[in-house]
Amino acid sequence: MGFCSLSCSLRILQAVFCGLALLIPMFRGTMSNPFGIWCEFVWTFGMIVALVIFLLEKFLCDKIVEMIVLKHSWADLACGLYLQGSSMLLAASIIYCFVFVCGRFACLGDIFCAIFSIVAFVLFAVDAVKAKLKCPSGYLSNLGGLLRFAQGLVACILLASVTDYFMGVEKYHKPAAMVWCTVVYVVCFPVSVLIILIHLIKLLGGLLCFALDKLEFIFNIVAVALYVSAAIIWPIFAYRNYSVNPAHTNRMHDRRYHDLNMATVLTYVNLGLYVADLILSAIALYKRI
């Protein structure tokens, strides 16, 4: 009973602190910064996940969901959501601190927002550790699912940095090569999310006309090829496009330069994640053969 009460208290606190972090920027009006929009999405996601898990477990509906909807166990789904929520909240907390918190009294709201986000991350991390220690078997709580989740997380931050760079940039500062890289980031992201859903939901898995491991292998080959092109093209055209404009004295230009750096680094990070996933899917396919 005590353990159940502790778990329920954690869910409620997770939802409360995600909600508090979300409310502060919302009171200031519509968020226009792509990083801020992404942080708001993370806090909304964390609040919904905490409330849904709390309600399903409280009213004993988790077993029904496991039996009717899920391919794997409820423990696997919960563990995967805690791990993903922790990583997303950690990223959102760091990004919000660097982009929005200025350390002055006028920015007191941003400081409290960052604190609430960090507390929410800690609460999710506690639940993630508890769930992982139970060693659940399934897709989300193990390497394959973690790689897919990581690809999605990196892609979200990558798209936020690219969008932040392009905001307010004149048309002739958007060369076709950089647009191609953006298309690569956009195309690969929803397919990774779709593969996660197919692994999770019985109905979606039944709609496939061929084996999921073959689909993953083919997609990983395509994703690696696309990201290799982006990893080559983006640094060349992005920095050349930036350096030909000498007016780098204002804060907007400095911010765009940081966006370019972040996009470059995250392109290579996601390339590494897709290569690792390709190796993993090739091993799984080989064992099946």
TALINWO-V287150 format. One record per helix or strand of 2 or more residues. SS is the DSSP state (2 for helix, 1 for strand). FROM is the first residue (numbers start at 0). TO is the last residue. If there is no record, write none. Layout:
BEGIN
SS_FROM_TO / SS_FROM_TO
END
This chain:
BEGIN
2_1_26 / 2_33_57 / 2_61_67 / 2_73_98 / 2_104_132 / 2_142_165 / 2_170_172 / 2_175_199 / 2_201_206 / 2_211_242 / 2_250_287
END
